[in-house]
Amino acid sequence: MVTTTVDGQAALTTPARLCFIVEERYENDVMPGAVVDVLRSWGHQIDVLRPNGTAADLWDLLFTGPTRYDAFVLKTVSGGPGQSLLDAAGAAGMTTVNDYRAIRLARDKAVAAVRARAAGIPFPRTWFASRSALLGQIPADAYPLVIKPNNGSSCEQIFRVDSPDELAELNIDDSCCLLAQPYLPNPGYDVKLYNTGDEVFATVKRSPLHPGAEVVEEQIEVTPRLRELALAVGRAFGLDIYGIDVVETADGWVVLDVNDFPSFGMVPEAATRLARTVLRLTRRAARAAATTSVDYTFHPALETTA
């Protein structure tokens, strides 16, 4: 495939055909709109599919011949309709960014906690409950606790409770499953690690548990340990573009959350970096497809005789 140089990096000149699945709440956000703008400026064909306002014809979207899109990119809330569309694309053998299976691992926070722990990544002990009343079964010596929705996003509906009595008074949404984790003391901020696919960045962000804390939100140095931790998460989940929230404890850095397409706030040239990664992953998948054939046709099982 023909390439050229953009800002000192290789970019495709043969137009890629990409579909960005973007839910309503992100339509006016910098991400992923800025990435779409960069890709279009490089001459690529980008369609934006809004799953909340479209009756998507799956046959037209996924089985138009020749293949309509080279890859699909997802920016949606956890559990939203866009996830189903991305899964459908993956089930049809299409390229997705990130890989649709990796996104599933990260977005179900109970699954993410276990995946991280199984990979040896430091992660808080986690309780899972289908409704808030069950949280009362957690031992009293585990408090203070952080309570959050299992499918939460954008740091919403996260609470600290210091005792069982305080938990009983908590007014929490019971429409989704919940997680509880021991509260890890912090100075009022978390560190967010972002992997754009070619480099890891670190920023300080105010903790949702300390909304009134005086925090200077800024980019900070990525130490070898932070880089190692970020890359370990990417390997464990199979993610290429992602972010993680970490906090420093007396026992070292601990991962609090994994996000498959975060805001990349304060990351320099984030849109350009992400655009390059999307193209690189699309090109890599195309090369792999050229050498591998996958048969999705149903074949009835052959009868055998003894």
N, C-alpha and C positions, 0 to 999 in steps of 0.2 A: 504494500500500500504506500502511496506517495506521501511524503512528509515535507514540512517546511519548518522554519524556526520562528517561534513567537516568544519574545522576551527571553531569548537564550535557550528555550526549550523546544523539543519537537512537538508539533501539532499536526493533526491530519489535514490534508488538503482534499482528499477524496471525501465528499460530504457524508457524514454519518447521519443516520436517521434514528432519532431518539424520542422516546415518549416519557415526559415527566408527569408522574401521578401526584397531584398536589391538592390537598384538601383545603377547604374554605378558609380555615383559620390562618393558613400560611400564605394565602394568595398575595398579600401586601407586605410580607416580610422580605427582608434582604435575601434570606436563603429560602428557597433555591433560586429566586428570580434573578439574582446577579449571575449565577452560574449559567442560566439559560441565556442571558444577554451576552455573556462571553462566548458561548458556543455558537450563537447565531452570528456574532461579529466575525468568527472564524469561517463562516460559510456553511455551517452544519444545519440540517433540517431538524427543528425542535417543535414538537407538538406538546401542549400542556393539557392533560386530561383532568377534569375536575369531577371526581367520583360522586360528590354530593349533589351535583346538578346535571348528571348525565345518565341516560339509560344506555349503557355501553353494550354494543353488539359484539359479543366475545368472538364470534366467528369472523367478523370483519376485522376486529382488533388483532387477533392472534393467528388467523389462518389464511389471511389474504396472500395470494401468491403473485409475484415473489414476496417473500417475507416483508411485512410492512415496516417493521422497526428492527434496528440492529440491537437495541437494548432499551430497558425500562428502568427509570430511576424513581424512587419513592420518597416523598416528603409528606407524611401524614401523622395523625395522632395514633397512639397505640389502640389497636382493636377497631380502627375505622374501616370504612368500606374500601379504601385504597389498598389495604393489606390483602383483601381477597383478590383484587385485580392483579396485584403483583404475584400472588401465589398462583393464579391462573396462568400468568405468563411463564412462570417457572415450571409449572406442570406441563406446559406445551413445549418445553425445551428451550425457551427464549432466555437471553441473557438479562439478568437483573442486577442492579447496583443499589445497595449491596446484594449479595446472594440472598435470595428470598428465605432460605433455610436459616441463614445466620441472623437475619432480621427477626425471625420467629424466636430464636434462642434469646435474643437480647430484650425483646419487648414484653415477654412474659417474665415478670420480675422474679417469680418463684423459680422458674427454670433457669434464669440468669444467675441467681444466687447459687444454685446447685452446680451449674456448669462451671462457674468460677471456682467454687470450693473444690470440685473434683480435679480441676487443673492446677491446684496448689496456689491459687491466687488469694491473697488475704482478703477476706470478706466477712462482714458481721454475721454472727449466728442469726438465723432467720426462722420465724414462725409464720405459718400460712393459715388463714382462717376464711371460711366462706361467708361469714357475717361477723359483725362487731361483737355480738354477745359471746362468741367463742373465745375472744381475746382474754376474757377473765380467767381462763385456764392457765395462763402463763404464770410461772412462779413469781412470787413477790420480789425475790432477790434478783430478778432480771431487770428491774426498773432502775433508772428511768428508761422508757422505751420511745422509739420513733415509730409512729404508725403511718402507713401510706397505702394507697391503692395498688393492687397488683398490676394494673395496666395503666398506671399514671404516667403523665408527661408534663413538661414545663414546670416542674417543682410545685404542682398544685396538690392541695389536700394532704399536706405533710404536717404531722402534729407530733409534738413531744408531750408525753405524759409521765409524771413523776411518781405516781402511785396507783394502786388499783382503784382507790376512791376517785381520783382524777379521771381515770379511764371510764368509770361508770357515768361520769357527767359529760363525757365527750360527745358532741353532736356530730356524727360522722355518717357519710353516705354509705348505705348498705346495699347499693345497687351493683356493687362489684366486690370481688374477693379482696382481702386485705393482707398486708404483711406487717409484721412487727419485728423490730431489731433493737438491740441495746443501743442507747444513745452513747456516742463516742465524743467525749469533750473536745471542743475545738475553739479557736480564738474568734469565732464569729464569721469565719469564711471557710469555703471549700476551695480546693484547687481543681480546676478543670483541665484535663489533658485532651488535646484534640489531635487526631491523626488525619491529615488531609490525603493520605495515601502515599506521600513522598517525604513527609517530615512530621515530627511530633512537636506540638507547641503547648505551653502551660500558661494559664491565666488564673488570677485570684478573683473569685466571685463571692459575693455576700451569701451566706448560708440562709436557706429558707426558714431555718429554725431560729435565726437571729436577725429578723428584718430591721431592727433598729440599730444594729451594730455599726460603728464607724469603720468603714472598710474602704481602702483605696483599691478599686478594681483595676488591675493592670496586668500586662504580660510579664512573666517572670522567667528565670532561667530554667531550662529543662535539665535537671541533674541526671547522671547516668542511671540512678535508681528509678527515677520517674519515667525515663524513656524505656527502660527495661520492663517496667510494670505495664506501660501502655502497649508495648508490642506483644507482651504475653497475653493481654486481653484480646488483642486482634487475632492472635493465633488460636486461642481457645475457642473463640466464637466464629472464626472464619470471616471476620469483617475487614473491609478495606478502608472505608470512610466511617469514622466513628468518634465518639468522645466518651470519657469516663470522668466521674466525680471521685476524688480521693480526699482523704483527710489524714493528717499526720498524728499518730498516737505514740504513747510511750514504747510500744512494741514495733513501731515503724509505720509505713504508709499502708492504708487500708482502702480498698475500693468500695464505694457506696452505691454506684449506679453505672449502667452502661447504656449509651444512646447511639442508635445506628445512624442518625443524620442530625447532629446538634446544630446550634446556631453559628459555631465557629467565630464567636465574638472576639474581637481584638487580634485575630490571626491575620498577619499581613498578607495581602494579595490572596485572600482565601478563595474568592470566586475563580480566579485564574488557576490556582492550584487544584481545586476540585474539578474544574473543567478538564484539565490535563489527565487527572486520574480517571474520570469517567471515560474519556477517549482511550486511555491505555487499557482499561479493563475490557472495553468493547472490542478493541483490536486483539487483545489476548484471547478472548472468547471466540472470535472469528477464526483465528489461527487454529485453535483447538477443534472447532467444528469442522474445519477443512480436512482434518486428519482422523476424525472420529464420527461414526454414524450411529445414532441411537434410534432404535425402532420402537415407536410408541403404539404400534398396531396391536389390537387384541388378537391373541391366538388361543383358541380353545385347547384345553389340555388334551394331549394324545392319550387314547386308551391303550392300556397294556394288558397283556395276559400273562398268567403265571407260567 
